[in-house]
Amino acid sequence: MKKLLVIVFGLLVAGALTVSAAEGKKKEMTPEQQKLRKEMTEKYDANKDGKIDEQEAAKVSSEDKAKMKEANVRIGPGKKKKQ
């Protein structure tokens, strides 16, 4: 009986973890956030490739950083994953 309870509990925990991981996907940006991101990308994209690299991100002004932080908008290279 105890083994059955342990198995059922394990399956419930695994299911809950799967559901919470699926819900952790990125949220869609609002139109205002999309507009701000587009403006900032156009402003700081020196090589006009449509992306902000590390050198371009370093040139973002503190005022623009504050504006993006307030709007919960991020531009620039993402965090590098450890391999």
Helices and strands as residue ranges (DSSP letters): H 2-23, H 31-44, H 54-58, H 62-71
